[in-house]
Amino acid sequence: MVHPEHQLAAYINKWFNDVRTWAEIMTGQDLDPNHRVYDAESVGAGLTFIEPPHDGALGFTITTPRVLPLRKQEWAAILRLVRDGKEPPLEELLSRDARAAYRRDAYRRAIIDAATALEIALGRHVRNHAGQLPESQRGRINERTALGDYIAIAEQSGLQLAVSVDQLRRLKNLRNDAAHRGATPSQLEASTAVKVMTDFLGAHGLIRRAGEREPDGGELVLASSGSAEVDDTQLGATGS
């Protein structure tokens, strides 16, 4: 038998996670309480040196993240979305996960999640502009169309994108190397993948953004919602 207090605790836990997820989507901040990323990390942690002058940390890596506070209307929007059981767009969840993986040095996962987020957003963008595409390119769109196909369709159709085709293809190749060839990506490659994804979603995703970006895609300022799916002119967003 499940006790009422256990049911309540489970409900509150889910509610908290839903609120945290929307807050992460809207601010670009990393709010995972279970896998925190600390602002200061010691270099050579765990190493012990016999000589007194070297007893202790060799140095520290310190970051100074900016905190983007939510305005009252944005908090209200989050609470309404959670109350109504609405989830963020899948590509936004994957974007959040890619950025979180990058911050935790999980570069392969960061690249794979970033490419998947890009594939969803680019696919939707191409399909939404199908009427503007040459018939030969329109005929290539089906349920099996993949990231590389969407990139080729956009390129050969002259579809205007906020991110260059070369950058999109670079992310696709990084994903293929990491997922299909077992390649170990570098920090720079993962950073490149996250930036390409962030730039594309910021311009063509369901949740539009404006303002300066952190190198890892954090601290994004919402500009407008790109679809009724995200609803509530909500999100407390302001036009850019």
Biotite code that builds the C-alpha atoms (Angstrom):
import biotite.structure as struc

atoms = struc.array([
    struc.Atom([0.000, 0.000, 0.000], chain_id="A", res_id=1, res_name="MET", atom_name="CA", element="C"),
    struc.Atom([1.312, 3.451, -0.945], chain_id="A", res_id=2, res_name="VAL", atom_name="CA", element="C"),
    struc.Atom([1.031, 5.903, 1.899], chain_id="A", res_id=3, res_name="HIS", atom_name="CA", element="C"),
    struc.Atom([-0.543, 9.312, 1.182], chain_id="A", res_id=4, res_name="PRO", atom_name="CA", element="C"),
    struc.Atom([2.601, 11.138, 2.294], chain_id="A", res_id=5, res_name="GLU", atom_name="CA", element="C"),
    struc.Atom([4.675, 9.130, -0.198], chain_id="A", res_id=6, res_name="HIS", atom_name="CA", element="C"),
    struc.Atom([2.257, 9.997, -2.982], chain_id="A", res_id=7, res_name="GLN", atom_name="CA", element="C"),
    struc.Atom([2.443, 13.652, -2.006], chain_id="A", res_id=8, res_name="LEU", atom_name="CA", element="C"),
    struc.Atom([6.242, 13.569, -1.958], chain_id="A", res_id=9, res_name="ALA", atom_name="CA", element="C"),
    struc.Atom([6.341, 11.962, -5.413], chain_id="A", res_id=10, res_name="ALA", atom_name="CA", element="C"),
    struc.Atom([3.941, 14.576, -6.773], chain_id="A", res_id=11, res_name="TYR", atom_name="CA", element="C"),
    struc.Atom([5.942, 17.457, -5.305], chain_id="A", res_id=12, res_name="ILE", atom_name="CA", element="C"),
    struc.Atom([9.168, 15.980, -6.694], chain_id="A", res_id=13, res_name="ASN", atom_name="CA", element="C"),
    struc.Atom([7.698, 15.812, -10.205], chain_id="A", res_id=14, res_name="LYS", atom_name="CA", element="C"),
    struc.Atom([6.298, 19.332, -9.876], chain_id="A", res_id=15, res_name="TRP", atom_name="CA", element="C"),
    struc.Atom([9.705, 20.654, -8.808], chain_id="A", res_id=16, res_name="PHE", atom_name="CA", element="C"),
    struc.Atom([11.456, 18.916, -11.722], chain_id="A", res_id=17, res_name="ASN", atom_name="CA", element="C"),
    struc.Atom([8.917, 20.306, -14.191], chain_id="A", res_id=18, res_name="ASP", atom_name="CA", element="C"),
    struc.Atom([9.392, 23.844, -12.848], chain_id="A", res_id=19, res_name="VAL", atom_name="CA", element="C"),
    struc.Atom([13.183, 23.438, -12.921], chain_id="A", res_id=20, res_name="ARG", atom_name="CA", element="C"),
    struc.Atom([13.072, 22.196, -16.514], chain_id="A", res_id=21, res_name="THR", atom_name="CA", element="C"),
    struc.Atom([11.051, 25.180, -17.729], chain_id="A", res_id=22, res_name="TRP", atom_name="CA", element="C"),
    struc.Atom([13.300, 27.560, -15.779], chain_id="A", res_id=23, res_name="ALA", atom_name="CA", element="C"),
    struc.Atom([16.384, 26.012, -17.409], chain_id="A", res_id=24, res_name="GLU", atom_name="CA", element="C"),
    struc.Atom([14.783, 26.321, -20.840], chain_id="A", res_id=25, res_name="ILE", atom_name="CA", element="C"),
    struc.Atom([13.879, 29.962, -20.281], chain_id="A", res_id=26, res_name="MET", atom_name="CA", element="C"),
    struc.Atom([17.160, 31.106, -18.728], chain_id="A", res_id=27, res_name="THR", atom_name="CA", element="C"),
    struc.Atom([19.786, 28.771, -20.182], chain_id="A", res_id=28, res_name="GLY", atom_name="CA", element="C"),
    struc.Atom([21.045, 28.159, -16.649], chain_id="A", res_id=29, res_name="GLN", atom_name="CA", element="C"),
    struc.Atom([22.067, 24.782, -15.219], chain_id="A", res_id=30, res_name="ASP", atom_name="CA", element="C"),
    struc.Atom([19.840, 24.089, -12.216], chain_id="A", res_id=31, res_name="LEU", atom_name="CA", element="C"),
    struc.Atom([20.262, 20.336, -11.736], chain_id="A", res_id=32, res_name="ASP", atom_name="CA", element="C"),
    struc.Atom([20.536, 19.827, -7.950], chain_id="A", res_id=33, res_name="PRO", atom_name="CA", element="C"),
    struc.Atom([21.677, 16.217, -8.346], chain_id="A", res_id=34, res_name="ASN", atom_name="CA", element="C"),
    struc.Atom([24.655, 16.882, -10.630], chain_id="A", res_id=35, res_name="HIS", atom_name="CA", element="C"),
    struc.Atom([25.859, 20.346, -9.795], chain_id="A", res_id=36, res_name="ARG", atom_name="CA", element="C"),
    struc.Atom([28.566, 22.161, -11.693], chain_id="A", res_id=37, res_name="VAL", atom_name="CA", element="C"),
    struc.Atom([30.622, 24.142, -9.214], chain_id="A", res_id=38, res_name="TYR", atom_name="CA", element="C"),
    struc.Atom([31.962, 27.630, -9.831], chain_id="A", res_id=39, res_name="ASP", atom_name="CA", element="C"),
    struc.Atom([35.423, 26.703, -8.490], chain_id="A", res_id=40, res_name="ALA", atom_name="CA", element="C"),
    struc.Atom([37.307, 23.448, -9.073], chain_id="A", res_id=41, res_name="GLU", atom_name="CA", element="C"),
    struc.Atom([40.767, 22.575, -7.840], chain_id="A", res_id=42, res_name="SER", atom_name="CA", element="C"),
    struc.Atom([43.383, 21.512, -10.378], chain_id="A", res_id=43, res_name="VAL", atom_name="CA", element="C"),
    struc.Atom([44.874, 18.118, -9.567], chain_id="A", res_id=44, res_name="GLY", atom_name="CA", element="C"),
    struc.Atom([42.230, 17.335, -6.936], chain_id="A", res_id=45, res_name="ALA", atom_name="CA", element="C"),
    struc.Atom([43.127, 14.245, -4.917], chain_id="A", res_id=46, res_name="GLY", atom_name="CA", element="C"),
    struc.Atom([46.875, 14.438, -5.578], chain_id="A", res_id=47, res_name="LEU", atom_name="CA", element="C"),
    struc.Atom([49.093, 14.522, -2.508], chain_id="A", res_id=48, res_name="THR", atom_name="CA", element="C"),
    struc.Atom([52.650, 15.830, -2.493], chain_id="A", res_id=49, res_name="PHE", atom_name="CA", element="C"),
    struc.Atom([55.186, 15.004, 0.212], chain_id="A", res_id=50, res_name="ILE", atom_name="CA", element="C"),
    struc.Atom([57.071, 18.278, 0.046], chain_id="A", res_id=51, res_name="GLU", atom_name="CA", element="C"),
    struc.Atom([55.340, 20.942, 2.162], chain_id="A", res_id=52, res_name="PRO", atom_name="CA", element="C"),
    struc.Atom([55.506, 23.673, -0.498], chain_id="A", res_id=53, res_name="PRO", atom_name="CA", element="C"),
    struc.Atom([53.364, 21.496, -2.746], chain_id="A", res_id=54, res_name="HIS", atom_name="CA", element="C"),
    struc.Atom([50.946, 20.258, -0.118], chain_id="A", res_id=55, res_name="ASP", atom_name="CA", element="C"),
    struc.Atom([47.494, 21.196, -1.328], chain_id="A", res_id=56, res_name="GLY", atom_name="CA", element="C"),
    struc.Atom([45.823, 22.169, -4.572], chain_id="A", res_id=57, res_name="ALA", atom_name="CA", element="C"),
    struc.Atom([48.047, 23.097, -7.493], chain_id="A", res_id=58, res_name="LEU", atom_name="CA", element="C"),
    struc.Atom([45.553, 25.775, -8.521], chain_id="A", res_id=59, res_name="GLY", atom_name="CA", element="C"),
    struc.Atom([41.915, 26.543, -9.108], chain_id="A", res_id=60, res_name="PHE", atom_name="CA", element="C"),
    struc.Atom([39.702, 26.902, -12.134], chain_id="A", res_id=61, res_name="THR", atom_name="CA", element="C"),
    struc.Atom([37.141, 29.555, -11.337], chain_id="A", res_id=62, res_name="ILE", atom_name="CA", element="C"),
    struc.Atom([34.120, 30.525, -13.397], chain_id="A", res_id=63, res_name="THR", atom_name="CA", element="C"),
    struc.Atom([31.796, 33.440, -12.806], chain_id="A", res_id=64, res_name="THR", atom_name="CA", element="C"),
    struc.Atom([28.404, 32.525, -14.260], chain_id="A", res_id=65, res_name="PRO", atom_name="CA", element="C"),
    struc.Atom([25.838, 35.254, -14.577], chain_id="A", res_id=66, res_name="ARG", atom_name="CA", element="C"),
    struc.Atom([22.462, 34.687, -12.995], chain_id="A", res_id=67, res_name="VAL", atom_name="CA", element="C"),
    struc.Atom([19.498, 35.630, -15.127], chain_id="A", res_id=68, res_name="LEU", atom_name="CA", element="C"),
    struc.Atom([16.547, 36.282, -12.801], chain_id="A", res_id=69, res_name="PRO", atom_name="CA", element="C"),
    struc.Atom([13.053, 35.488, -13.963], chain_id="A", res_id=70, res_name="LEU", atom_name="CA", element="C"),
    struc.Atom([10.549, 38.291, -13.987], chain_id="A", res_id=71, res_name="ARG", atom_name="CA", element="C"),
    struc.Atom([7.178, 37.954, -12.269], chain_id="A", res_id=72, res_name="LYS", atom_name="CA", element="C"),
    struc.Atom([5.313, 37.273, -15.511], chain_id="A", res_id=73, res_name="GLN", atom_name="CA", element="C"),
    struc.Atom([7.847, 34.599, -16.494], chain_id="A", res_id=74, res_name="GLU", atom_name="CA", element="C"),
    struc.Atom([7.399, 32.805, -13.178], chain_id="A", res_id=75, res_name="TRP", atom_name="CA", element="C"),
    struc.Atom([3.635, 33.015, -13.682], chain_id="A", res_id=76, res_name="ALA", atom_name="CA", element="C"),
    struc.Atom([4.009, 31.569, -17.184], chain_id="A", res_id=77, res_name="ALA", atom_name="CA", element="C"),
    struc.Atom([6.120, 28.668, -15.890], chain_id="A", res_id=78, res_name="ILE", atom_name="CA", element="C"),
    struc.Atom([3.602, 27.842, -13.181], chain_id="A", res_id=79, res_name="LEU", atom_name="CA", element="C"),
    struc.Atom([0.753, 27.900, -15.699], chain_id="A", res_id=80, res_name="ARG", atom_name="CA", element="C"),
    struc.Atom([2.623, 25.631, -18.103], chain_id="A", res_id=81, res_name="LEU", atom_name="CA", element="C"),
    struc.Atom([3.445, 23.158, -15.335], chain_id="A", res_id=82, res_name="VAL", atom_name="CA", element="C"),
    struc.Atom([-0.106, 23.302, -13.990], chain_id="A", res_id=83, res_name="ARG", atom_name="CA", element="C"),
    struc.Atom([-1.468, 22.515, -17.459], chain_id="A", res_id=84, res_name="ASP", atom_name="CA", element="C"),
    struc.Atom([0.982, 19.642, -17.928], chain_id="A", res_id=85, res_name="GLY", atom_name="CA", element="C"),
    struc.Atom([2.751, 21.232, -20.901], chain_id="A", res_id=86, res_name="LYS", atom_name="CA", element="C"),
    struc.Atom([6.311, 20.163, -21.653], chain_id="A", res_id=87, res_name="GLU", atom_name="CA", element="C"),
    struc.Atom([8.946, 22.240, -23.450], chain_id="A", res_id=88, res_name="PRO", atom_name="CA", element="C"),
    struc.Atom([9.557, 21.394, -27.125], chain_id="A", res_id=89, res_name="PRO", atom_name="CA", element="C"),
    struc.Atom([11.706, 18.266, -27.454], chain_id="A", res_id=90, res_name="LEU", atom_name="CA", element="C"),
    struc.Atom([14.537, 20.155, -29.145], chain_id="A", res_id=91, res_name="GLU", atom_name="CA", element="C"),
    struc.Atom([14.683, 22.540, -26.174], chain_id="A", res_id=92, res_name="GLU", atom_name="CA", element="C"),
    struc.Atom([15.010, 19.612, -23.769], chain_id="A", res_id=93, res_name="LEU", atom_name="CA", element="C"),
    struc.Atom([17.791, 18.167, -25.908], chain_id="A", res_id=94, res_name="LEU", atom_name="CA", element="C"),
    struc.Atom([19.450, 21.583, -26.076], chain_id="A", res_id=95, res_name="SER", atom_name="CA", element="C"),
    struc.Atom([19.348, 21.814, -22.291], chain_id="A", res_id=96, res_name="ARG", atom_name="CA", element="C"),
    struc.Atom([20.804, 18.301, -22.018], chain_id="A", res_id=97, res_name="ASP", atom_name="CA", element="C"),
    struc.Atom([23.537, 19.035, -24.566], chain_id="A", res_id=98, res_name="ALA", atom_name="CA", element="C"),
    struc.Atom([24.654, 22.141, -22.693], chain_id="A", res_id=99, res_name="ARG", atom_name="CA", element="C"),
    struc.Atom([24.554, 20.286, -19.365], chain_id="A", res_id=100, res_name="ALA", atom_name="CA", element="C"),
    struc.Atom([26.627, 17.435, -20.819], chain_id="A", res_id=101, res_name="ALA", atom_name="CA", element="C"),
    struc.Atom([29.167, 19.904, -22.201], chain_id="A", res_id=102, res_name="TYR", atom_name="CA", element="C"),
    struc.Atom([29.574, 21.559, -18.791], chain_id="A", res_id=103, res_name="ARG", atom_name="CA", element="C"),
    struc.Atom([30.244, 18.124, -17.259], chain_id="A", res_id=104, res_name="ARG", atom_name="CA", element="C"),
    struc.Atom([32.844, 17.187, -19.907], chain_id="A", res_id=105, res_name="ASP", atom_name="CA", element="C"),
    struc.Atom([30.558, 14.548, -21.479], chain_id="A", res_id=106, res_name="ALA", atom_name="CA", element="C"),
    struc.Atom([31.464, 15.710, -24.968], chain_id="A", res_id=107, res_name="TYR", atom_name="CA", element="C"),
    struc.Atom([30.125, 12.751, -26.966], chain_id="A", res_id=108, res_name="ARG", atom_name="CA", element="C"),
    struc.Atom([26.689, 13.073, -25.416], chain_id="A", res_id=109, res_name="ARG", atom_name="CA", element="C"),
    struc.Atom([26.771, 16.851, -25.887], chain_id="A", res_id=110, res_name="ALA", atom_name="CA", element="C"),
    struc.Atom([27.387, 16.454, -29.609], chain_id="A", res_id=111, res_name="ILE", atom_name="CA", element="C"),
    struc.Atom([24.767, 13.740, -30.103], chain_id="A", res_id=112, res_name="ILE", atom_name="CA", element="C"),
    struc.Atom([22.075, 15.677, -28.220], chain_id="A", res_id=113, res_name="ASP", atom_name="CA", element="C"),
    struc.Atom([22.995, 18.909, -30.018], chain_id="A", res_id=114, res_name="ALA", atom_name="CA", element="C"),
    struc.Atom([22.724, 17.252, -33.424], chain_id="A", res_id=115, res_name="ALA", atom_name="CA", element="C"),
    struc.Atom([19.394, 15.640, -32.555], chain_id="A", res_id=116, res_name="THR", atom_name="CA", element="C"),
    struc.Atom([18.015, 18.998, -31.405], chain_id="A", res_id=117, res_name="ALA", atom_name="CA", element="C"),
    struc.Atom([19.227, 20.542, -34.665], chain_id="A", res_id=118, res_name="LEU", atom_name="CA", element="C"),
    struc.Atom([17.658, 17.757, -36.723], chain_id="A", res_id=119, res_name="GLU", atom_name="CA", element="C"),
    struc.Atom([14.246, 18.318, -35.115], chain_id="A", res_id=120, res_name="ILE", atom_name="CA", element="C"),
    struc.Atom([14.354, 22.104, -35.536], chain_id="A", res_id=121, res_name="ALA", atom_name="CA", element="C"),
    struc.Atom([15.813, 22.074, -39.054], chain_id="A", res_id=122, res_name="LEU", atom_name="CA", element="C"),
    struc.Atom([13.360, 19.407, -40.183], chain_id="A", res_id=123, res_name="GLY", atom_name="CA", element="C"),
    struc.Atom([10.426, 21.449, -38.925], chain_id="A", res_id=124, res_name="ARG", atom_name="CA", element="C"),
    struc.Atom([11.816, 24.616, -40.525], chain_id="A", res_id=125, res_name="HIS", atom_name="CA", element="C"),
    struc.Atom([12.258, 22.929, -43.918], chain_id="A", res_id=126, res_name="VAL", atom_name="CA", element="C"),
    struc.Atom([8.787, 21.352, -43.816], chain_id="A", res_id=127, res_name="ARG", atom_name="CA", element="C"),
    struc.Atom([7.202, 24.660, -42.811], chain_id="A", res_id=128, res_name="ASN", atom_name="CA", element="C"),
    struc.Atom([8.752, 26.241, -45.916], chain_id="A", res_id=129, res_name="HIS", atom_name="CA", element="C"),
    struc.Atom([7.947, 23.348, -48.235], chain_id="A", res_id=130, res_name="ALA", atom_name="CA", element="C"),
    struc.Atom([5.827, 25.626, -50.414], chain_id="A", res_id=131, res_name="GLY", atom_name="CA", element="C"),
    struc.Atom([8.913, 27.694, -51.220], chain_id="A", res_id=132, res_name="GLN", atom_name="CA", element="C"),
    struc.Atom([11.042, 24.706, -52.247], chain_id="A", res_id=133, res_name="LEU", atom_name="CA", element="C"),
    struc.Atom([11.575, 23.424, -55.788], chain_id="A", res_id=134, res_name="PRO", atom_name="CA", element="C"),
    struc.Atom([9.397, 20.405, -56.510], chain_id="A", res_id=135, res_name="GLU", atom_name="CA", element="C"),
    struc.Atom([12.466, 18.158, -56.811], chain_id="A", res_id=136, res_name="SER", atom_name="CA", element="C"),
    struc.Atom([13.500, 19.077, -53.255], chain_id="A", res_id=137, res_name="GLN", atom_name="CA", element="C"),
    struc.Atom([9.981, 18.965, -51.851], chain_id="A", res_id=138, res_name="ARG", atom_name="CA", element="C"),
    struc.Atom([9.717, 15.376, -53.031], chain_id="A", res_id=139, res_name="GLY", atom_name="CA", element="C"),
    struc.Atom([12.681, 14.395, -50.847], chain_id="A", res_id=140, res_name="ARG", atom_name="CA", element="C"),
    struc.Atom([10.795, 15.163, -47.640], chain_id="A", res_id=141, res_name="ILE", atom_name="CA", element="C"),
    struc.Atom([9.244, 12.156, -45.947], chain_id="A", res_id=142, res_name="ASN", atom_name="CA", element="C"),
    struc.Atom([9.182, 10.469, -42.554], chain_id="A", res_id=143, res_name="GLU", atom_name="CA", element="C"),
    struc.Atom([12.632, 8.974, -43.153], chain_id="A", res_id=144, res_name="ARG", atom_name="CA", element="C"),
    struc.Atom([14.356, 12.242, -44.076], chain_id="A", res_id=145, res_name="THR", atom_name="CA", element="C"),
    struc.Atom([17.440, 12.640, -41.877], chain_id="A", res_id=146, res_name="ALA", atom_name="CA", element="C"),
    struc.Atom([19.660, 15.535, -40.814], chain_id="A", res_id=147, res_name="LEU", atom_name="CA", element="C"),
    struc.Atom([21.996, 15.282, -43.806], chain_id="A", res_id=148, res_name="GLY", atom_name="CA", element="C"),
    struc.Atom([19.027, 15.247, -46.176], chain_id="A", res_id=149, res_name="ASP", atom_name="CA", element="C"),
    struc.Atom([17.481, 18.331, -44.588], chain_id="A", res_id=150, res_name="TYR", atom_name="CA", element="C"),
    struc.Atom([20.796, 20.176, -44.868], chain_id="A", res_id=151, res_name="ILE", atom_name="CA", element="C"),
    struc.Atom([21.095, 19.255, -48.551], chain_id="A", res_id=152, res_name="ALA", atom_name="CA", element="C"),
    struc.Atom([17.477, 20.252, -49.241], chain_id="A", res_id=153, res_name="ILE", atom_name="CA", element="C"),
    struc.Atom([17.985, 23.631, -47.556], chain_id="A", res_id=154, res_name="ALA", atom_name="CA", element="C"),
    struc.Atom([21.237, 24.227, -49.446], chain_id="A", res_id=155, res_name="GLU", atom_name="CA", element="C"),
    struc.Atom([19.952, 23.213, -52.885], chain_id="A", res_id=156, res_name="GLN", atom_name="CA", element="C"),
    struc.Atom([16.733, 25.183, -52.378], chain_id="A", res_id=157, res_name="SER", atom_name="CA", element="C"),
    struc.Atom([18.556, 28.348, -51.331], chain_id="A", res_id=158, res_name="GLY", atom_name="CA", element="C"),
    struc.Atom([16.600, 28.425, -48.085], chain_id="A", res_id=159, res_name="LEU", atom_name="CA", element="C"),
    struc.Atom([17.762, 31.297, -45.888], chain_id="A", res_id=160, res_name="GLN", atom_name="CA", element="C"),
    struc.Atom([19.114, 30.104, -42.536], chain_id="A", res_id=161, res_name="LEU", atom_name="CA", element="C"),
    struc.Atom([20.671, 31.932, -39.590], chain_id="A", res_id=162, res_name="ALA", atom_name="CA", element="C"),
    struc.Atom([23.501, 29.365, -39.528], chain_id="A", res_id=163, res_name="VAL", atom_name="CA", element="C"),
    struc.Atom([25.622, 28.523, -42.568], chain_id="A", res_id=164, res_name="SER", atom_name="CA", element="C"),
    struc.Atom([25.235, 25.192, -44.306], chain_id="A", res_id=165, res_name="VAL", atom_name="CA", element="C"),
    struc.Atom([28.926, 24.492, -43.659], chain_id="A", res_id=166, res_name="ASP", atom_name="CA", element="C"),
    struc.Atom([28.327, 24.838, -39.907], chain_id="A", res_id=167, res_name="GLN", atom_name="CA", element="C"),
    struc.Atom([25.298, 22.562, -40.045], chain_id="A", res_id=168, res_name="LEU", atom_name="CA", element="C"),
    struc.Atom([27.238, 19.965, -41.990], chain_id="A", res_id=169, res_name="ARG", atom_name="CA", element="C"),
    struc.Atom([30.109, 20.253, -39.506], chain_id="A", res_id=170, res_name="ARG", atom_name="CA", element="C"),
    struc.Atom([27.753, 19.359, -36.656], chain_id="A", res_id=171, res_name="LEU", atom_name="CA", element="C"),
    struc.Atom([26.302, 16.474, -38.646], chain_id="A", res_id=172, res_name="LYS", atom_name="CA", element="C"),
    struc.Atom([29.800, 15.087, -39.269], chain_id="A", res_id=173, res_name="ASN", atom_name="CA", element="C"),
    struc.Atom([30.738, 15.462, -35.595], chain_id="A", res_id=174, res_name="LEU", atom_name="CA", element="C"),
    struc.Atom([27.600, 13.530, -34.644], chain_id="A", res_id=175, res_name="ARG", atom_name="CA", element="C"),
    struc.Atom([28.315, 10.770, -37.145], chain_id="A", res_id=176, res_name="ASN", atom_name="CA", element="C"),
    struc.Atom([31.918, 10.455, -35.973], chain_id="A", res_id=177, res_name="ASP", atom_name="CA", element="C"),
    struc.Atom([30.883, 10.302, -32.314], chain_id="A", res_id=178, res_name="ALA", atom_name="CA", element="C"),
    struc.Atom([27.859, 8.031, -32.717], chain_id="A", res_id=179, res_name="ALA", atom_name="CA", element="C"),
    struc.Atom([28.836, 5.728, -35.582], chain_id="A", res_id=180, res_name="HIS", atom_name="CA", element="C"),
    struc.Atom([32.622, 5.650, -35.583], chain_id="A", res_id=181, res_name="ARG", atom_name="CA", element="C"),
    struc.Atom([33.355, 5.788, -31.879], chain_id="A", res_id=182, res_name="GLY", atom_name="CA", element="C"),
    struc.Atom([35.433, 8.952, -32.247], chain_id="A", res_id=183, res_name="ALA", atom_name="CA", element="C"),
    struc.Atom([36.312, 10.783, -29.036], chain_id="A", res_id=184, res_name="THR", atom_name="CA", element="C"),
    struc.Atom([35.393, 14.443, -29.531], chain_id="A", res_id=185, res_name="PRO", atom_name="CA", element="C"),
    struc.Atom([37.492, 17.249, -28.121], chain_id="A", res_id=186, res_name="SER", atom_name="CA", element="C"),
    struc.Atom([36.245, 20.086, -25.949], chain_id="A", res_id=187, res_name="GLN", atom_name="CA", element="C"),
    struc.Atom([36.518, 22.453, -28.916], chain_id="A", res_id=188, res_name="LEU", atom_name="CA", element="C"),
    struc.Atom([34.453, 20.147, -31.125], chain_id="A", res_id=189, res_name="GLU", atom_name="CA", element="C"),
    struc.Atom([31.760, 19.814, -28.457], chain_id="A", res_id=190, res_name="ALA", atom_name="CA", element="C"),
    struc.Atom([31.757, 23.570, -27.923], chain_id="A", res_id=191, res_name="SER", atom_name="CA", element="C"),
    struc.Atom([31.368, 24.097, -31.668], chain_id="A", res_id=192, res_name="THR", atom_name="CA", element="C"),
    struc.Atom([28.451, 21.654, -31.789], chain_id="A", res_id=193, res_name="ALA", atom_name="CA", element="C"),
    struc.Atom([26.641, 23.316, -28.900], chain_id="A", res_id=194, res_name="VAL", atom_name="CA", element="C"),
    struc.Atom([27.116, 26.779, -30.408], chain_id="A", res_id=195, res_name="LYS", atom_name="CA", element="C"),
    struc.Atom([25.775, 25.743, -33.822], chain_id="A", res_id=196, res_name="VAL", atom_name="CA", element="C"),
    struc.Atom([22.740, 24.163, -32.161], chain_id="A", res_id=197, res_name="MET", atom_name="CA", element="C"),
    struc.Atom([22.153, 27.181, -29.926], chain_id="A", res_id=198, res_name="THR", atom_name="CA", element="C"),
    struc.Atom([22.425, 29.662, -32.792], chain_id="A", res_id=199, res_name="ASP", atom_name="CA", element="C"),
    struc.Atom([20.016, 27.692, -34.955], chain_id="A", res_id=200, res_name="PHE", atom_name="CA", element="C"),
    struc.Atom([17.397, 27.131, -32.252], chain_id="A", res_id=201, res_name="LEU", atom_name="CA", element="C"),
    struc.Atom([17.657, 30.744, -31.194], chain_id="A", res_id=202, res_name="GLY", atom_name="CA", element="C"),
    struc.Atom([16.662, 31.861, -34.692], chain_id="A", res_id=203, res_name="ALA", atom_name="CA", element="C"),
    struc.Atom([14.448, 29.049, -35.983], chain_id="A", res_id=204, res_name="HIS", atom_name="CA", element="C"),
    struc.Atom([13.223, 27.106, -32.947], chain_id="A", res_id=205, res_name="GLY", atom_name="CA", element="C"),
    struc.Atom([9.779, 27.240, -31.376], chain_id="A", res_id=206, res_name="LEU", atom_name="CA", element="C"),
    struc.Atom([11.141, 29.475, -28.614], chain_id="A", res_id=207, res_name="ILE", atom_name="CA", element="C"),
    struc.Atom([12.947, 32.434, -30.157], chain_id="A", res_id=208, res_name="ARG", atom_name="CA", element="C"),
    struc.Atom([15.723, 34.280, -28.381], chain_id="A", res_id=209, res_name="ARG", atom_name="CA", element="C"),
    struc.Atom([17.577, 37.530, -28.581], chain_id="A", res_id=210, res_name="ALA", atom_name="CA", element="C"),
    struc.Atom([20.441, 39.059, -26.652], chain_id="A", res_id=211, res_name="GLY", atom_name="CA", element="C"),
    struc.Atom([24.018, 38.063, -25.885], chain_id="A", res_id=212, res_name="GLU", atom_name="CA", element="C"),
    struc.Atom([24.923, 34.436, -25.431], chain_id="A", res_id=213, res_name="ARG", atom_name="CA", element="C"),
    struc.Atom([27.436, 32.783, -23.193], chain_id="A", res_id=214, res_name="GLU", atom_name="CA", element="C"),
    struc.Atom([29.997, 30.585, -25.031], chain_id="A", res_id=215, res_name="PRO", atom_name="CA", element="C"),
    struc.Atom([28.135, 27.436, -23.955], chain_id="A", res_id=216, res_name="ASP", atom_name="CA", element="C"),
    struc.Atom([24.745, 28.741, -25.022], chain_id="A", res_id=217, res_name="GLY", atom_name="CA", element="C"),
    struc.Atom([23.609, 29.843, -21.598], chain_id="A", res_id=218, res_name="GLY", atom_name="CA", element="C"),
    struc.Atom([21.964, 33.047, -20.459], chain_id="A", res_id=219, res_name="GLU", atom_name="CA", element="C"),
    struc.Atom([19.623, 33.298, -23.433], chain_id="A", res_id=220, res_name="LEU", atom_name="CA", element="C"),
    struc.Atom([17.048, 36.060, -23.485], chain_id="A", res_id=221, res_name="VAL", atom_name="CA", element="C"),
    struc.Atom([13.649, 35.013, -24.782], chain_id="A", res_id=222, res_name="LEU", atom_name="CA", element="C"),
    struc.Atom([12.287, 37.136, -27.597], chain_id="A", res_id=223, res_name="ALA", atom_name="CA", element="C"),
    struc.Atom([9.121, 35.417, -28.789], chain_id="A", res_id=224, res_name="SER", atom_name="CA", element="C"),
    struc.Atom([7.429, 32.061, -29.112], chain_id="A", res_id=225, res_name="SER", atom_name="CA", element="C"),
    struc.Atom([7.614, 30.592, -32.577], chain_id="A", res_id=226, res_name="GLY", atom_name="CA", element="C"),
    struc.Atom([4.542, 28.387, -32.235], chain_id="A", res_id=227, res_name="SER", atom_name="CA", element="C"),
    struc.Atom([1.261, 28.035, -30.430], chain_id="A", res_id=228, res_name="ALA", atom_name="CA", element="C"),
    struc.Atom([2.612, 24.755, -29.097], chain_id="A", res_id=229, res_name="GLU", atom_name="CA", element="C"),
    struc.Atom([4.553, 26.709, -26.510], chain_id="A", res_id=230, res_name="VAL", atom_name="CA", element="C"),
    struc.Atom([1.648, 29.003, -25.925], chain_id="A", res_id=231, res_name="ASP", atom_name="CA", element="C"),
    struc.Atom([1.003, 31.803, -23.401], chain_id="A", res_id=232, res_name="ASP", atom_name="CA", element="C"),
    struc.Atom([2.572, 34.835, -24.908], chain_id="A", res_id=233, res_name="THR", atom_name="CA", element="C"),
    struc.Atom([3.567, 33.425, -22.118], chain_id="A", res_id=234, res_name="GLN", atom_name="CA", element="C"),
    struc.Atom([6.948, 32.724, -21.306], chain_id="A", res_id=235, res_name="LEU", atom_name="CA", element="C"),
    struc.Atom([6.857, 36.405, -20.385], chain_id="A", res_id=236, res_name="GLY", atom_name="CA", element="C"),
    struc.Atom([8.663, 36.973, -23.637], chain_id="A", res_id=237, res_name="ALA", atom_name="CA", element="C"),
    struc.Atom([9.300, 40.352, -25.160], chain_id="A", res_id=238, res_name="THR", atom_name="CA", element="C"),
    struc.Atom([9.683, 41.086, -28.843], chain_id="A", res_id=239, res_name="GLY", atom_name="CA", element="C"),
    struc.Atom([13.123, 41.737, -30.264], chain_id="A", res_id=240, res_name="SER", atom_name="CA", element="C"),
])
